[in-house]
Amino acid sequence: MGDLGRPETVRHPVECLVRSSQASVLRDEVAAVTPHEVTALGSSLDGAVGMVRLESSMLVFVRYGGDVIVESPPTASRVVATVPLGPMHVTFGSAPSGEVKSNGFLLSPQDRTLMRPDPWAGALVFAADEERVSDHRSMVFGDESVPSPTSEGYSPMLTHACRRAWSATKALASQAPGPLLDQFLGTVEDQLLTALVLASGAPARPLASGGRRHLDALHEWLTNHHGPGVTATDMARGIGLSIRQLQAITRDGLGVTPLDLLCEVRLDRARELLRAADPEAVTVAHVAHECGFAHLGRFSASYRRRFGEPPSWSLRSRRPSA
């Protein structure tokens, strides 16, 4: 048995939530992601900044609680994406007029970017070094021609990934085991980086043949590698495909995404473990964590949708062998 003494202290993935009425304080918090200036257009602010530090990138939520203009200088060797959570007026460089954006976009690496965010909805900012993004871009596209990122095309996919990542990290219970939390954050970063490079819109090169063979190989690989921390990158590498090709075979062959398939495999394995476990010795949370689910509430909801009963019923259904 493990140590039943003092419980392990587990950090919450949202490391800080700073509230301030001063533009300079809010600016300095977000400067950890990218340098910028904030000019308040009114007399007072009611702002907040929350931050998720990932292994090689950062995701930040910022709300100013008042009208401001944010000026970002050229990002140079950083790749910085902004996802408005409400309408945001954006002007790139010396353009005479800007446009209102509601989906994610990249800050310019060569010119300044002027933004006027929604005072209360705020925005999410995701940033990583260009070298890290370039490495991930090569993994995503394999030996296909690799596009360079531009501000065009980075909208729905990037928006969805950032919003989902922020929502999931906020909702993650602080009692999640430390190693599982690290694996969860690794998965979040992988998905954000993948969304960043896939949003460039380069077409996937179709596989010449062997779609069924690759699906069989993927099922076999997932049977042995479906625990915490598995990402689409791991899945693609495990069967020798690019992420684009992995997405193509699961979409064309099964009508699902690679991560949907991973979730199905995890749920099936969780059901096996629950139905075979001793309810006096094993908990639903233990099985969920072992199968790679970091958020117990979402695991329970997914389990009920797939099997028509809550996981606790499956655990209690075990009967002793004759």
Residue frames relative to the residue before (quaternion, step in Angstrom):
aa qw qx qy qz dx dy dz
M 1.0000 0.0000 0.0000 0.0000 0.00 0.00 0.00
G 0.5177 -0.6400 0.4685 0.3209 3.55 -1.15 0.51
D 0.6837 -0.4600 0.3705 0.4286 3.51 -1.35 0.08
L 0.2004 -0.8058 0.5507 0.0858 3.56 -0.70 1.11
G 0.4385 0.7014 -0.4549 0.3299 3.57 1.25 0.31
R 0.8407 -0.1042 0.0891 0.5239 3.55 -1.00 -0.83
P 0.4317 -0.7119 0.4814 0.2741 3.61 -0.75 0.95
E 0.5820 -0.5852 0.4434 0.3497 3.51 -1.23 0.64
T 0.3817 -0.6995 0.5537 0.2417 3.57 -0.99 0.85
V 0.0963 -0.8137 0.5732 0.0044 3.56 -0.65 1.13
R 0.3671 -0.7296 0.5336 0.2196 3.56 -0.80 0.99
H 0.4265 -0.6513 0.5534 0.2962 3.53 -1.24 0.48
P 0.5692 -0.6407 0.3795 0.3485 3.62 -0.92 0.80
V 0.6479 0.4241 -0.3253 0.5427 3.62 1.13 -0.51
E 0.2848 -0.8412 0.4347 0.1494 3.52 -0.01 1.34
C 0.8166 -0.0308 0.0330 0.5754 3.59 0.99 -0.61
L 0.0830 -0.7472 0.6547 0.0785 3.52 -1.22 0.53
V 0.0831 -0.8228 0.5619 -0.0202 3.53 -0.13 1.38
R 0.1187 -0.7726 0.6208 0.0600 3.57 -0.95 0.91
S 0.1366 0.7941 -0.5797 0.1214 3.57 -0.93 0.86
S 0.3575 -0.7014 0.5753 0.2218 3.54 -1.32 0.49
Q 0.6266 0.5422 -0.3285 0.4533 3.59 1.29 0.03
A 0.4792 -0.6884 0.4692 0.2764 3.57 -0.77 1.05
S 0.6457 0.5433 -0.3287 0.4240 3.59 0.98 -0.82
V 0.6407 0.5178 -0.3284 0.4621 3.60 1.03 -0.75
L 0.6640 0.4913 -0.2983 0.4782 3.58 0.92 -0.91
R 0.6266 0.5427 -0.3272 0.4536 3.57 1.01 -0.84
D 0.6934 0.4897 -0.2881 0.4431 3.58 0.82 -0.98
E 0.6179 0.5319 -0.3527 0.4592 3.60 1.07 -0.62
V 0.7110 0.4420 -0.2614 0.4805 3.59 0.87 -0.94
A 0.5408 0.6396 -0.3942 0.3783 3.62 1.19 -0.44
A 0.5178 0.6203 -0.4224 0.4107 3.60 1.23 -0.26
V 0.6847 0.4435 -0.2719 0.5104 3.58 1.21 -0.52
T 0.7724 -0.1814 0.1597 0.5873 3.57 0.85 -0.99
P 0.4824 -0.6632 0.4747 0.3196 3.63 -0.94 0.75
H 0.1484 0.7699 -0.6064 0.1324 3.56 -1.09 0.74
E 0.3249 -0.7092 0.5805 0.2333 3.54 -1.33 0.12
V 0.1829 -0.7726 0.6017 0.0869 3.55 -1.12 0.74
T 0.0755 -0.7857 0.6137 0.0179 3.58 -0.80 1.05
A 0.2944 -0.7605 0.5548 0.1649 3.57 -0.62 1.16
L 0.2883 -0.7752 0.5428 0.1459 3.58 -0.92 0.94
G 0.7285 0.3387 -0.2258 0.5511 3.58 1.28 -0.13
S 0.6920 -0.5062 0.3350 0.3908 3.54 -1.30 -0.08
S 0.8229 0.1077 -0.0392 0.5565 3.61 1.05 -0.51
L 0.2059 -0.7509 0.6173 0.1127 3.53 -1.31 0.54
D 0.1178 -0.7477 0.6449 0.1053 3.55 -1.31 0.34
G 0.1250 0.8734 -0.4528 0.1287 3.52 0.69 1.21
A 0.1061 -0.7685 0.6274 0.0672 3.52 -1.36 0.31
V 0.0860 -0.7732 0.6275 0.0313 3.55 -1.15 0.75
G 0.0228 -0.7740 0.6328 0.0016 3.57 -0.94 0.97
M 0.1498 -0.8292 0.5385 0.0121 3.58 -0.96 0.85
V 0.1034 -0.7482 0.6520 0.0660 3.55 -1.12 0.81
R 0.1806 -0.7835 0.5886 0.0839 3.57 -0.54 1.19
L 0.1366 -0.7817 0.6070 0.0430 3.55 -0.72 1.14
E 0.7483 -0.4273 0.2366 0.4488 3.58 -1.22 0.21
S 0.8285 0.0327 0.0111 0.5589 3.59 0.85 -0.90
S 0.7303 0.3116 -0.2194 0.5670 3.60 1.20 0.45
M 0.2546 -0.7603 0.5761 0.1586 3.56 -1.30 0.08
L 0.1442 -0.7470 0.6426 0.0908 3.52 -1.19 0.69
V 0.0334 -0.8207 0.5685 -0.0470 3.57 -0.69 1.11
F 0.2089 -0.7227 0.6434 0.1420 3.53 -1.16 0.75
V 0.0418 0.7922 -0.6082 0.0282 3.58 -0.95 0.85
R 0.0041 0.7524 -0.6579 0.0313 3.51 -1.07 0.94
Y 0.3019 -0.8015 0.4929 0.1532 3.56 -0.72 1.07
G 0.2982 -0.7870 0.5031 0.1964 3.61 1.08 -0.41
G 0.7573 0.1680 -0.1434 0.6146 3.54 1.13 0.71
D 0.6082 -0.5648 0.4060 0.3825 3.57 -1.24 0.34
V 0.0899 0.7802 -0.6117 0.0949 3.55 -0.86 1.04
I 0.2520 -0.6883 0.6427 0.2227 3.51 -1.40 0.20
V 0.1633 -0.7789 0.6021 0.0638 3.55 -0.82 1.06
E 0.0919 -0.7917 0.6032 0.0293 3.57 -0.78 1.04
S 0.0994 -0.7928 0.6006 0.0287 3.56 -0.65 1.14
P 0.3766 -0.7069 0.5418 0.2547 3.62 -0.84 0.87
P 0.7040 -0.4007 0.3186 0.4923 3.64 -1.20 0.04
T 0.4330 -0.7395 0.4594 0.2335 3.57 -0.89 0.93
A 0.2679 -0.8095 0.4894 0.1828 3.60 1.30 -0.24
S 0.8520 -0.1247 0.1015 0.4982 3.61 -0.67 -1.11
R 0.5946 0.5134 -0.3863 0.4833 3.60 1.24 0.23
V 0.2412 -0.7120 0.6353 0.1770 3.56 -1.15 0.65
V 0.0089 -0.8234 0.5623 -0.0752 3.56 -0.48 1.25
A 0.1040 -0.7879 0.6066 0.0230 3.55 -0.75 1.12
T 0.1482 -0.7632 0.6233 0.0844 3.55 -1.08 0.80
V 0.1085 -0.7822 0.6124 0.0356 3.56 -0.91 0.98
P 0.2776 -0.7700 0.5471 0.1751 3.63 -0.34 1.16
L 0.2681 -0.7425 0.5905 0.1679 3.56 -1.08 0.76
G 0.7278 0.1357 -0.1368 0.6581 3.52 1.42 0.15
P 0.7140 -0.4293 0.2905 0.4707 3.63 -1.17 0.14
M 0.0428 -0.7961 0.6033 -0.0185 3.57 -0.94 0.96
H 0.2916 -0.7389 0.5794 0.1825 3.58 -0.82 0.98
V 0.0488 -0.8211 0.5665 -0.0506 3.57 -0.72 1.15
T 0.0304 -0.7746 0.6317 0.0034 3.56 -1.03 0.90
F 0.2155 -0.7816 0.5758 0.1052 3.57 -0.80 1.04
G 0.8658 0.0507 -0.0461 0.4957 3.55 -1.00 0.90
S 0.7592 -0.3544 0.2873 0.4641 3.55 -1.02 -0.91
A 0.2369 0.7882 -0.5336 0.1945 3.58 1.17 0.47
P 0.5140 -0.6745 0.4276 0.3131 3.65 -0.89 0.86
S 0.7969 0.0435 -0.0257 0.6021 3.59 1.14 -0.51
G 0.3708 -0.7354 0.5253 0.2138 3.53 -1.19 0.52
E 0.3731 -0.6912 0.5570 0.2698 3.53 -1.24 -0.53
V 0.4632 -0.6548 0.5178 0.2976 3.54 -1.23 0.46
K 0.1089 -0.8041 0.5841 0.0176 3.55 -0.74 1.11
S 0.1219 -0.7789 0.6108 0.0739 3.53 -1.14 0.72
N 0.6908 0.3957 -0.2741 0.5394 3.58 1.31 -0.01
G 0.6889 -0.5200 0.3277 0.3842 3.54 -1.28 0.39
F 0.0007 0.7785 -0.6273 0.0218 3.56 -1.19 0.62
L 0.4655 -0.6592 0.5136 0.2916 3.55 -1.31 0.33
L 0.4457 -0.6291 0.5570 0.3086 3.53 -1.13 0.65
S 0.5538 -0.6453 0.4171 0.3208 3.56 -1.06 0.72
P 0.3739 -0.7270 0.5232 0.2407 3.62 -0.92 0.83
Q 0.7368 0.4075 -0.2265 0.4896 3.62 1.23 -0.39
D 0.7954 0.2486 -0.1113 0.5415 3.61 1.06 -0.69
R 0.5889 -0.5433 0.4444 0.4006 3.52 -1.27 0.22
T 0.1982 -0.7443 0.6216 0.1426 3.56 -1.28 0.43
L 0.1672 -0.7760 0.6029 0.0797 3.57 -0.80 1.07
M 0.0238 -0.8101 0.5848 -0.0360 3.57 -0.82 1.03
R 0.0954 -0.7537 0.6472 0.0626 3.51 -1.15 0.76
P 0.1473 -0.8517 0.4982 0.0683 3.59 0.13 1.30
D 0.6143 -0.4968 0.4505 0.4159 3.53 -1.33 0.27
P 0.5098 -0.6991 0.3966 0.3067 3.64 -0.64 1.04
W 0.8082 0.3067 -0.1429 0.4819 3.60 0.91 -0.86
A 0.6370 0.5139 -0.3494 0.4561 3.60 1.07 -0.57
G 0.2641 -0.8016 0.4984 0.1983 3.57 1.02 -0.80
A 0.3373 -0.7199 0.5718 0.2025 3.55 -1.30 -0.41
L 0.3295 -0.6806 0.6092 0.2389 3.52 -1.38 0.27
V 0.1204 -0.7760 0.6165 0.0573 3.56 -1.09 0.76
F 0.0454 -0.7867 0.6157 -0.0028 3.59 -0.81 1.04
A 0.0423 0.8231 -0.5601 0.0839 3.57 -0.78 1.01
A 0.0564 0.7620 -0.6436 0.0444 3.53 -1.22 0.71
D 0.5931 -0.5564 0.4308 0.3912 3.56 -1.22 0.38
E 0.5972 -0.5891 0.4090 0.3593 3.58 -1.08 0.74
E 0.6176 0.5531 -0.3549 0.4321 3.61 1.01 -0.72
R 0.6604 0.4934 -0.3034 0.4779 3.58 0.99 -0.85
V 0.6532 0.5025 -0.3109 0.4734 3.58 0.97 -0.84
S 0.6381 0.5327 -0.3241 0.4517 3.59 1.00 -0.82
D 0.6339 0.5194 -0.3278 0.4700 3.60 0.98 -0.81
H 0.6860 0.4681 -0.2889 0.4763 3.57 0.91 -0.90
R 0.5978 0.5648 -0.3591 0.4412 3.60 1.06 -0.66
S 0.6509 0.5082 -0.3121 0.4697 3.58 1.01 -0.80
M 0.6391 0.5149 -0.3239 0.4706 3.56 1.07 -0.73
V 0.6646 0.5177 -0.3088 0.4415 3.58 0.94 -0.86
F 0.7967 0.3341 -0.1608 0.4772 3.58 0.79 -0.99
G 0.3583 -0.7431 0.5036 0.2567 3.60 1.20 -0.15
D 0.7707 -0.3077 0.2417 0.5030 3.56 -0.84 -1.00
E 0.3785 0.6878 -0.5184 0.3390 3.56 1.19 0.50
S 0.6109 -0.5125 0.4158 0.4373 3.58 -1.21 0.25
V 0.2860 -0.7924 0.5247 0.1220 3.54 -0.79 1.07
P 0.2885 -0.7792 0.5286 0.1739 3.62 -0.56 1.09
S 0.4241 -0.6484 0.5566 0.2999 3.53 -1.25 0.39
P 0.5276 -0.6512 0.4301 0.3356 3.60 -0.99 0.71
T 0.0408 -0.7619 0.6454 0.0375 3.55 -1.15 0.68
S 0.6267 -0.5427 0.3857 0.4051 3.57 -1.23 0.16
E 0.6062 0.5371 -0.3695 0.4556 3.62 1.20 -0.32
G 0.8054 0.3412 -0.2226 0.4304 3.54 -1.19 0.59
Y 0.6291 0.5354 -0.3461 0.4447 3.58 1.16 -0.25
S 0.4064 0.7485 -0.4628 0.2456 3.60 0.47 1.04
P 0.8307 0.2625 -0.2266 0.4355 3.65 -0.18 -1.08
M 0.6793 0.4979 -0.3119 0.4398 3.60 0.84 -0.95
L 0.6740 0.4889 -0.2941 0.4692 3.56 0.89 -0.92
T 0.6243 0.5433 -0.3290 0.4548 3.56 1.01 -0.82
H 0.6746 0.4975 -0.2916 0.4607 3.57 0.85 -0.99
A 0.6763 0.5093 -0.3069 0.4348 3.59 0.85 -0.95
C 0.6901 0.4761 -0.2921 0.4601 3.59 0.87 -0.91
R 0.6566 0.5036 -0.3216 0.4603 3.59 0.91 -0.86
R 0.6708 0.4966 -0.3035 0.4597 3.57 0.94 -0.88
A 0.6433 0.5269 -0.3244 0.4508 3.58 0.99 -0.82
W 0.6659 0.4923 -0.3058 0.4698 3.59 0.93 -0.88
S 0.6538 0.5148 -0.3133 0.4574 3.58 0.92 -0.87
A 0.6830 0.4955 -0.2935 0.4493 3.58 0.91 -0.91
T 0.6804 0.4788 -0.3103 0.4599 3.59 0.90 -0.82
K 0.6222 0.5272 -0.3476 0.4627 3.60 1.05 -0.64
A 0.7252 0.4634 -0.2475 0.4452 3.57 0.96 -0.90
L 0.5326 0.6567 -0.4132 0.3382 3.60 1.17 -0.48
A 0.4380 -0.7120 0.4857 0.2556 3.55 -0.74 1.06
S 0.5175 -0.6665 0.4466 0.2975 3.56 -1.02 0.82
Q 0.6211 0.5567 -0.3614 0.4169 3.60 1.19 -0.27
A 0.3970 0.7036 -0.4972 0.3163 3.62 1.22 0.08
P 0.5393 -0.6391 0.4305 0.3396 3.63 -0.88 0.88
G 0.6359 -0.5842 0.3570 0.3562 3.56 -1.06 0.80
P 0.6817 0.4741 -0.3108 0.4625 3.64 0.77 -0.91
L 0.6441 0.5129 -0.3263 0.4644 3.58 1.01 -0.76
L 0.6236 0.5332 -0.3396 0.4599 3.59 1.03 -0.74
D 0.6478 0.5129 -0.3208 0.4630 3.59 0.94 -0.85
Q 0.6615 0.4958 -0.3060 0.4722 3.58 0.98 -0.84
F 0.6209 0.5361 -0.3345 0.4639 3.57 1.04 -0.77
L 0.6813 0.4783 -0.2953 0.4688 3.60 0.87 -0.90
G 0.6022 0.5465 -0.3527 0.4628 3.59 1.13 -0.60
T 0.6455 0.5075 -0.3068 0.4812 3.55 1.05 -0.81
V 0.6247 0.5369 -0.3316 0.4599 3.59 0.99 -0.83
E 0.6760 0.4918 -0.3053 0.4560 3.58 0.86 -0.93
D 0.6363 0.5331 -0.3317 0.4481 3.57 0.95 -0.85
Q 0.6748 0.4911 -0.2982 0.4631 3.59 0.93 -0.87
L 0.6517 0.5097 -0.3214 0.4606 3.59 0.99 -0.77
L 0.6677 0.4864 -0.3065 0.4729 3.58 0.91 -0.85
T 0.6329 0.5251 -0.3320 0.4621 3.58 1.01 -0.77
A 0.6463 0.5052 -0.3195 0.4744 3.59 0.95 -0.85
L 0.6238 0.5629 -0.3354 0.4259 3.56 1.00 -0.80
V 0.7634 0.3740 -0.2151 0.4807 3.58 0.82 -0.95
L 0.6309 0.5336 -0.3489 0.4423 3.61 1.06 -0.59
A 0.6176 0.5906 -0.3449 0.3883 3.55 1.08 -0.68
S 0.5039 0.6431 -0.4344 0.3792 3.61 1.21 -0.12
G 0.4572 -0.7609 0.3852 0.2523 3.56 1.29 -0.18
A 0.3789 0.7183 -0.5120 0.2799 3.62 1.13 0.31
P 0.4758 -0.6903 0.4544 0.3010 3.61 -0.85 0.85
A 0.4587 -0.6585 0.5193 0.2938 3.54 -1.11 0.69
R 0.3837 -0.6962 0.5499 0.2562 3.57 -1.01 0.78
P 0.4043 -0.7401 0.4694 0.2616 3.62 -0.57 1.06
L 0.5208 -0.6023 0.4991 0.3420 3.55 -1.22 0.53
A 0.5211 -0.6505 0.4509 0.3193 3.54 -0.96 0.85
S 0.7687 -0.1664 0.1451 0.6002 3.59 1.00 -0.82
G 0.6861 0.5464 -0.3255 0.3532 3.53 -1.31 -0.08
G 0.2707 0.7887 -0.5199 0.1854 3.60 1.14 0.42
R 0.6678 0.4892 -0.3042 0.4713 3.60 0.92 -0.89
R 0.6367 0.5312 -0.3249 0.4550 3.56 1.01 -0.82
H 0.6632 0.4948 -0.3072 0.4702 3.58 0.97 -0.82
L 0.6282 0.5251 -0.3402 0.4625 3.60 1.04 -0.70
D 0.6381 0.5134 -0.3272 0.4715 3.57 0.97 -0.81
A 0.6535 0.5076 -0.3118 0.4670 3.56 0.98 -0.86
L 0.6420 0.5236 -0.3220 0.4583 3.57 1.04 -0.77
H 0.6366 0.5151 -0.3283 0.4708 3.60 0.95 -0.85
E 0.6601 0.5005 -0.3135 0.4642 3.59 0.92 -0.87
W 0.6580 0.5080 -0.3212 0.4537 3.58 0.93 -0.87
L 0.6801 0.4952 -0.2921 0.4547 3.60 0.92 -0.89
T 0.5666 0.5878 -0.3873 0.4283 3.59 1.11 -0.55
N 0.7653 0.3548 -0.1757 0.5075 3.56 1.09 -0.76
H 0.7850 0.2530 -0.1162 0.5535 3.60 1.22 -0.34
H 0.3720 0.7408 -0.4905 0.2687 3.62 0.57 1.08
G 0.4336 0.7317 -0.4393 0.2892 3.59 1.25 0.18
P 0.7851 -0.3223 0.2251 0.4787 3.58 -1.28 -0.21
G 0.8093 0.3430 -0.2290 0.4182 3.52 -1.18 0.63
V 0.4900 0.6570 -0.4510 0.3534 3.63 1.19 -0.06
T 0.1068 -0.8019 0.5874 0.0231 3.58 -0.89 0.96
A 0.6686 -0.4665 0.3789 0.4380 3.54 -1.31 0.14
T 0.5934 0.5630 -0.3574 0.4507 3.57 1.11 -0.65
D 0.6534 0.5059 -0.3096 0.4705 3.60 0.93 -0.90
M 0.6537 0.5248 -0.3123 0.4470 3.57 0.95 -0.91
A 0.6663 0.4974 -0.3050 0.4643 3.57 0.90 -0.92
R 0.6689 0.4977 -0.3001 0.4635 3.56 0.89 -0.93
G 0.6427 0.5682 -0.3191 0.4027 3.57 1.02 -0.84
I 0.7858 0.2563 -0.1623 0.5390 3.61 1.08 -0.57
G 0.5805 -0.6647 0.3397 0.3253 3.56 1.23 0.46
L 0.5504 0.5820 -0.4179 0.4286 3.60 1.03 0.76
S 0.5018 -0.5597 0.5291 0.3936 3.54 -1.34 0.06
I 0.6418 -0.5135 0.3803 0.4239 3.58 -1.21 0.32
R 0.6177 0.5452 -0.3524 0.4439 3.60 1.01 -0.73
Q 0.6769 0.4786 -0.2937 0.4758 3.58 0.95 -0.86
L 0.6046 0.5471 -0.3482 0.4625 3.57 1.08 -0.72
Q 0.6611 0.4999 -0.3071 0.4677 3.58 0.90 -0.87
A 0.6457 0.5344 -0.3229 0.4396 3.57 1.01 -0.80
I 0.7003 0.4681 -0.3033 0.4455 3.62 0.83 -0.87
T 0.6717 0.4704 -0.3249 0.4712 3.62 0.98 -0.67
R 0.6379 0.5194 -0.3274 0.4649 3.58 1.05 -0.72
D 0.7339 0.4314 -0.2431 0.4650 3.58 0.79 -1.04
G 0.7461 0.4273 -0.2318 0.4551 3.58 0.97 -0.79
L 0.8194 0.2137 -0.0776 0.5263 3.58 1.05 -0.76
G 0.4157 -0.7228 0.4629 0.3008 3.59 1.19 -0.33
V 0.6481 0.4720 -0.3186 0.5057 3.60 1.20 0.49
T 0.5184 -0.5906 0.5014 0.3621 3.55 -1.33 0.11
P 0.6584 -0.4953 0.3633 0.4349 3.62 -1.18 0.28
L 0.6841 0.4769 -0.3015 0.4622 3.60 0.95 -0.78
D 0.5686 0.5520 -0.3832 0.4744 3.60 1.16 -0.47
L 0.6607 0.5023 -0.3021 0.4690 3.58 0.94 -0.90
L 0.6245 0.5330 -0.3352 0.4622 3.59 0.98 -0.81
C 0.6507 0.5129 -0.3141 0.4636 3.58 0.95 -0.88
E 0.6404 0.5233 -0.3288 0.4560 3.61 0.96 -0.80
V 0.6515 0.5055 -0.3135 0.4709 3.58 0.95 -0.87
R 0.6567 0.5106 -0.3117 0.4592 3.58 0.94 -0.84
L 0.6554 0.5061 -0.3150 0.4638 3.58 0.96 -0.84
D 0.6432 0.5145 -0.3283 0.4624 3.60 0.95 -0.82
R 0.6627 0.4923 -0.3063 0.4740 3.58 0.96 -0.84
A 0.6276 0.5315 -0.3394 0.4566 3.59 1.00 -0.79
R 0.6421 0.5199 -0.3314 0.4556 3.59 0.96 -0.79
E 0.6259 0.5349 -0.3326 0.4600 3.58 0.99 -0.82
L 0.6964 0.4780 -0.2791 0.4568 3.56 0.85 -0.98
L 0.6593 0.5150 -0.3166 0.4470 3.59 0.93 -0.85
R 0.7011 0.4759 -0.2782 0.4522 3.58 0.89 -0.90
A 0.7052 0.4348 -0.2616 0.4951 3.59 1.22 -0.43
A 0.6017 0.6216 -0.3425 0.3664 3.60 1.25 -0.37
D 0.4741 -0.6149 0.5482 0.3109 3.52 -1.35 0.37
P 0.3728 -0.7641 0.4727 0.2320 3.64 -0.43 1.12
E 0.6073 0.5470 -0.3608 0.4492 3.59 1.22 -0.25
A 0.7675 0.3666 -0.1765 0.4953 3.57 1.19 -0.49
V 0.7658 0.3135 -0.1530 0.5402 3.60 1.19 -0.47
T 0.2412 -0.7673 0.5783 0.1366 3.57 -1.06 0.76
V 0.6262 -0.5208 0.4199 0.4005 3.54 -1.26 0.37
A 0.6353 0.5434 -0.3346 0.4349 3.60 0.95 -0.83
H 0.6378 0.5316 -0.3296 0.4494 3.58 0.98 -0.85
V 0.6748 0.4843 -0.2955 0.4721 3.58 0.88 -0.91
A 0.6369 0.5358 -0.3305 0.4450 3.59 0.95 -0.87
H 0.6815 0.4789 -0.2875 0.4728 3.56 0.87 -0.94
E 0.6417 0.5312 -0.3289 0.4448 3.60 0.95 -0.81
C 0.7200 0.4320 -0.2423 0.4860 3.59 1.06 -0.74
G 0.6614 -0.5695 0.2883 0.3939 3.58 1.24 0.19
F 0.5414 0.6085 -0.4155 0.4050 3.60 1.22 0.19
A 0.2610 -0.7939 0.5331 0.1322 3.58 -0.62 1.13
H 0.7524 0.3395 -0.1785 0.5356 3.59 1.10 -0.67
L 0.3640 -0.7822 0.4644 0.2000 3.57 -0.30 1.30
G 0.6469 0.5333 -0.3335 0.4311 3.61 0.93 -0.82
R 0.6836 0.4675 -0.2905 0.4792 3.58 0.93 -0.85
F 0.5897 0.5507 -0.3662 0.4635 3.58 1.09 -0.62
S 0.6734 0.5046 -0.2994 0.4496 3.58 0.84 -0.96
A 0.6604 0.5042 -0.3094 0.4625 3.58 0.96 -0.86
S 0.6654 0.4918 -0.3019 0.4736 3.60 0.94 -0.86
Y 0.6350 0.5365 -0.3256 0.4505 3.56 1.02 -0.82
R 0.6631 0.5021 -0.3082 0.4617 3.57 0.91 -0.89
R 0.6489 0.5159 -0.3272 0.4536 3.60 0.95 -0.81
R 0.7142 0.4678 -0.2663 0.4475 3.59 0.94 -0.86
F 0.8244 0.2590 -0.0984 0.4936 3.60 0.90 -0.91
G 0.4870 -0.7098 0.4103 0.3011 3.58 1.25 -0.02
E 0.7470 0.2595 -0.2024 0.5777 3.58 1.22 0.37
P 0.5355 -0.6092 0.4535 0.3693 3.63 -1.10 0.47
P 0.6281 -0.5647 0.3693 0.3876 3.61 -1.09 0.54
S 0.5949 0.5782 -0.3756 0.4132 3.62 1.07 -0.59
W 0.6215 0.5285 -0.3484 0.4616 3.60 1.09 -0.60
S 0.6357 0.5225 -0.3302 0.4624 3.58 1.00 -0.79
L 0.6459 0.5187 -0.3199 0.4599 3.57 1.01 -0.79
R 0.7101 0.4558 -0.2657 0.4663 3.59 0.91 -0.86
S 0.5954 0.6034 -0.3675 0.3825 3.59 1.21 -0.36
R 0.4648 0.6829 -0.4569 0.3300 3.61 1.23 -0.16
R 0.1072 -0.7755 0.6199 0.0534 3.54 -1.05 0.82
P 0.5355 -0.6235 0.4462 0.3542 3.61 -0.98 0.73
S 0.5383 -0.6096 0.4724 0.3397 3.55 -1.15 0.65
A 0.5288 -0.6315 0.4642 0.3257 3.58 -1.10 0.67
